Amino acid sequence: MADTIDIIKDKIKEVAFKKVGDTDELIKSGILSSILVVDLATILEEEFSVSIPFTEITPENFSSAELIKKYIETKTN
């Protein structure tokens, strides 16, 4: 089974058409627009069987693959 961070990076590549590293800045760099962040959150909800409230789609949770992984882990534990 693929590592959580690899799945997240694959999903980012699917929505943004860019390969990213674990700590690459996604929002400020423009890799993910506000619309793409919401699209990514929806995809991650399906992938990891979690619920991501709109109010939690924030730069603190979604500005890098590593931060997204930490956020997803809080939802799955």
C-alpha positions as CSV (number, residue, x, y, z in Angstrom):
1,M,0.0,0.0,0.0
2,A,1.3,3.5,-0.9
3,D,2.3,5.8,1.9
4,T,-0.2,8.5,2.8
5,I,2.1,11.4,1.7
6,D,2.6,9.7,-1.7
7,I,-1.1,9.4,-2.2
8,I,-1.6,13.0,-1.3
9,K,1.1,14.1,-3.7
10,D,-0.4,12.0,-6.5
11,K,-3.8,13.7,-5.8
12,I,-2.2,17.1,-5.9
13,K,-0.6,16.2,-9.3
14,E,-4.1,15.1,-10.5
15,V,-5.7,18.5,-9.7
16,A,-2.8,20.9,-10.3
17,F,-0.9,19.0,-13.0
18,K,2.3,19.6,-11.1
19,K,4.6,17.2,-9.3
20,V,5.3,18.5,-5.7
21,G,7.6,17.6,-2.9
22,D,6.6,16.9,0.7
23,T,7.2,20.5,1.9
24,D,6.6,22.5,-1.3
25,E,4.4,25.6,-0.6
26,L,1.1,24.9,-2.5
27,I,-1.1,27.9,-1.9
28,K,1.2,31.0,-1.8
29,S,3.2,29.6,-4.8
30,G,0.0,29.3,-6.8
31,I,0.2,25.6,-7.3
32,L,-3.2,25.3,-5.7
33,S,-5.8,28.0,-6.2
34,S,-8.7,28.3,-3.8
35,I,-10.9,26.2,-6.2
36,L,-8.2,23.5,-6.6
37,V,-7.8,23.3,-2.8
38,V,-11.5,22.6,-2.4
39,D,-11.3,20.0,-5.3
40,L,-8.4,18.4,-3.6
41,A,-10.2,18.3,-0.3
42,T,-13.1,16.5,-1.9
43,I,-10.8,14.0,-3.5
44,L,-9.1,13.3,-0.2
45,E,-12.4,12.9,1.6
46,E,-13.1,10.0,-0.8
47,E,-9.6,8.6,-0.8
48,F,-9.3,8.4,3.0
49,S,-13.0,8.1,4.0
50,V,-12.9,11.3,6.1
51,S,-15.1,14.4,6.3
52,I,-13.3,17.7,5.7
53,P,-15.4,20.7,6.8
54,F,-15.1,23.8,4.6
55,T,-13.9,25.7,7.6
56,E,-10.9,23.4,8.0
57,I,-9.7,24.0,4.4
58,T,-7.1,26.5,5.5
59,P,-3.4,27.3,4.7
60,E,-2.6,25.8,8.1
61,N,-3.9,22.5,7.0
62,F,-3.4,22.6,3.2
63,S,-0.2,24.6,2.4
64,S,2.0,21.5,1.8
65,A,1.7,17.8,1.3
66,E,3.3,17.2,4.7
67,L,0.7,19.5,6.4
68,I,-2.1,17.8,4.6
69,K,-0.8,14.4,5.7
70,K,-0.8,15.6,9.3
71,Y,-4.3,16.9,9.0
72,I,-5.6,13.7,7.4
73,E,-4.0,11.7,10.2
74,T,-6.0,13.7,12.8
75,K,-9.1,12.7,10.9
76,T,-8.3,9.0,10.7
77,N,-7.0,8.4,14.2
